[in-house]
């Protein structure tokens, strides 16, 4: 299933790169960049949960064996709604990245260091993905130049999504990496799964609030400008998400 997802995303990337919908089909509205962003974000979500699950499994949680997490199948996740549907909805509504609650880990089977490592692994995945995508764009577009290539714009926006997801994950809100690490550090109870889901939704709602949303995106755009990324790419990404 993961390979199918990658294949569909790659096809959308090729259609975006060649602008086939515009140049061949004559369509005035392009949907390939939207599919590229959607597929790319699903791949990022899958890898995020895979790394966390793999580290938890290595730490002793054998209940994860054979699960959709370790098979890289996002459609077989045990909490599909919370870990796939919600992050996709967050993306479409808020145009920023936010991961869903992490995979449930058997605390009795995994030691505290491995639980912390698993949490950090998910965060590191977003950071590494952002770095890889940024380097890919830097190699494709010479410094000081701007391209109108839809695929490159979408890839840069995927980088933006991973950066925003990593930053929001640091906040000590139930359902985030920051909260998981905090509870392990003070040896307190972890929230129930419902609390983790509610906390994630509450965090999205807080950032989605118009005044906060505007400031959050402005700060992120400024951050990308500091490292030489044209804000035009990020604006394209927001446009691609709403082809209608």
C-alpha positions in Angstrom: 0.0 0.0 0.0 2.9 2.4 0.8 4.4 1.8 -2.6 1.1 2.5 -4.2 0.8 5.7 -2.3 4.4 6.7 -3.4 3.5 5.8 -7.0 0.4 7.9 -7.1 2.3 10.8 -5.4 5.1 10.4 -7.9 2.6 10.5 -10.8 1.1 13.7 -9.4 4.6 15.1 -9.1 5.3 14.3 -12.8 2.1 15.9 -13.9 2.9 19.0 -11.7 6.4 19.2 -13.1 5.3 19.1 -16.7 2.1 21.1 -16.1 0.3 18.5 -18.2 -3.1 19.5 -17.1 -2.5 23.0 -18.5 -0.3 22.3 -21.5 -1.8 19.0 -22.7 -5.4 18.9 -21.4 -6.0 22.6 -21.6 -7.5 22.7 -18.1 -7.7 26.0 -16.4 -7.6 24.4 -12.9 -4.8 22.1 -11.9 -5.4 19.2 -9.5 -2.0 17.4 -9.7 -0.3 19.8 -7.3 -3.1 19.2 -4.8 -2.7 15.4 -5.1 1.1 15.8 -4.8 0.7 17.7 -1.5 -1.9 15.3 -0.2 0.1 12.2 -1.1 3.3 13.8 0.1 1.8 14.7 3.5 0.4 11.1 3.9 3.8 9.8 3.2 5.3 12.1 5.9 2.6 11.0 8.4 3.3 7.4 7.6 7.0 7.7 8.2 6.5 9.7 11.4 4.4 6.9 12.9 6.6 4.2 11.5 9.7 5.6 13.2 7.9 5.9 16.5 6.5 2.5 16.3 9.8 0.9 15.2 11.6 2.4 18.2 8.8 1.3 20.5 8.9 -2.2 19.0 12.7 -2.4 19.4 12.1 -1.3 23.0 9.9 -4.3 23.7 6.4 -3.5 22.6 5.7 -6.7 20.7 2.0 -5.8 20.3 3.1 -3.6 17.3 4.3 -6.6 15.4 2.4 -6.9 12.1 0.6 -3.6 12.6 0.0 -1.1 9.8 2.5 1.2 11.4 5.4 -1.2 10.8 4.1 -2.2 7.4 4.0 1.4 6.3 0.3 1.2 5.6 -1.5 4.3 6.8 -4.9 2.9 5.9 -4.3 0.1 8.4 -3.4 2.3 11.4 -5.2 1.2 14.5 -6.4 4.8 15.0 -6.9 5.8 11.4 -9.2 8.7 12.3 -6.8 10.3 14.8 -3.5 9.6 13.0 -4.5 10.1 9.4 -7.9 11.8 8.9 -7.3 14.5 11.5 -3.8 15.6 10.2 -5.2 15.7 6.7 -8.2 17.7 7.8 -5.8 20.0 9.7 -3.8 20.5 6.5 -6.8 21.3 4.4 -8.4 23.6 6.9 -5.4 25.4 8.4 -2.8 25.0 5.6 -0.2 24.0 8.2 1.2 20.7 9.4 0.2 19.1 12.6 0.6 15.4 13.4 -2.1 13.3 15.1 -1.5 11.6 18.5 1.3 9.0 18.5 0.8 5.3 18.3 -0.2 3.8 21.7 2.8 2.2 23.4 2.6 -0.5 26.0 4.3 1.3 28.9 4.7 -2.0 30.9 6.7 -3.5 28.0 8.9 -0.5 27.1 11.3 1.2 29.4 11.2 5.0 30.0 14.4 5.7 27.9 12.9 3.9 24.9 9.5 5.7 25.4 11.4 9.0 25.3 13.4 7.8 22.3 10.3 6.8 20.4 8.8 10.2 21.0 11.9 12.0 19.9 12.1 9.7 16.9 8.8 11.1 15.5 10.0 14.6 16.0 13.3 13.8 14.3 11.5 12.3 11.4 9.7 15.6 10.6 13.0 17.5 11.0 14.9 15.2 8.7 12.1 15.2 6.1 12.1 19.0 6.1 15.9 19.1 5.7 15.8 16.6 2.8 13.1 18.4 1.0 14.8 21.8 1.5 18.1 20.4 0.1 16.2 18.9 -2.9 14.7 22.3 -3.7 18.1 24.0 -3.2 19.7 21.6 -5.7 16.9 22.2 -8.3 16.7 25.9 -8.1 20.0 28.0 -8.2 20.5 30.5 -5.4 18.9 33.8 -6.0 16.5 32.5 -8.7 12.8 31.7 -8.5 11.0 29.0 -10.5 7.4 28.7 -11.5 7.6 24.9 -11.4 4.5 23.6 -9.6 6.3 20.4 -8.4 9.1 22.4 -6.8 6.7 24.7 -5.1 4.7 21.8 -3.7 7.9 20.1 -2.4 8.9 23.3 -0.7 5.5 23.5 0.9 5.9 20.0 2.2 9.1 21.1 3.8 7.1 23.9 5.4 4.5 21.4 6.7 7.1 19.3 8.4 8.7 22.3 10.0 5.4 23.5 11.4 4.5 20.0 12.6 7.9 19.8 14.4 7.5 23.2 16.1 3.9 22.5 17.2 5.0 19.0 18.5 7.2 20.8 21.0 4.3 22.4 22.8 3.3 20.6 26.1 -0.2 19.7 25.0 -1.7 16.2 25.4 -1.1 14.3 22.2 2.2 16.0 21.3 5.8 14.9 21.6 6.5 17.7 24.0 3.8 16.5 26.4 4.9 12.9 26.1 8.5 13.8 27.0 7.3 16.0 29.9 5.2 13.3 31.4 8.2 10.9 31.2 10.5 13.4 32.8 8.3 14.0 35.8 7.1 10.4 35.9 3.5 11.3 35.7 0.6 9.6 34.1 0.0 9.8 30.4 -3.4 11.1 29.2 -6.0 8.7 27.9 -6.3 8.3 24.2 -9.4 10.5 24.1 -7.5 13.2 26.0 -4.6 13.0 23.5 -7.0 13.3 20.6 -8.9 16.2 22.3 -5.6 17.9 23.1 -4.5 17.7 19.5 -7.8 19.1 18.2 -7.6 21.8 20.8 -4.1 22.8 19.7 -5.3 22.9 16.1 -8.3 25.1 17.0 -6.0 27.5 19.0 -3.6 27.9 16.0 -6.4 28.0 13.5 -8.0 31.0 15.4 -7.6 33.9 12.8 -5.3 36.2 14.9 -3.0 33.3 16.0 -3.1 31.7 12.6 -2.0 34.9 10.9 0.9 35.5 13.4 2.0 31.8 13.2 2.2 31.7 9.4 3.9 35.1 9.3 6.6 34.0 11.7 7.1 30.8 9.8 7.3 32.6 6.5 9.8 35.0 8.1 11.9 32.0 9.2 12.0 30.6 5.7 12.9 34.0 4.3 15.9 34.1 6.7 17.3 30.9 5.1 16.7 32.2 1.6 13.4 30.5 0.7 11.0 32.6 -1.4 7.7 33.1 0.3 6.2 32.7 -3.2 6.6 28.9 -2.9 4.7 28.8 0.4 1.9 31.0 -1.0 1.7 28.6 -4.0 1.3 25.7 -1.6 -1.6 27.3 0.1 -3.2 27.9 -3.3 -2.5 24.3 -4.4 -4.5 23.1 -1.4 -7.6 24.7 -2.7 -7.9 24.0 -6.4 -11.6 24.6 -6.3 
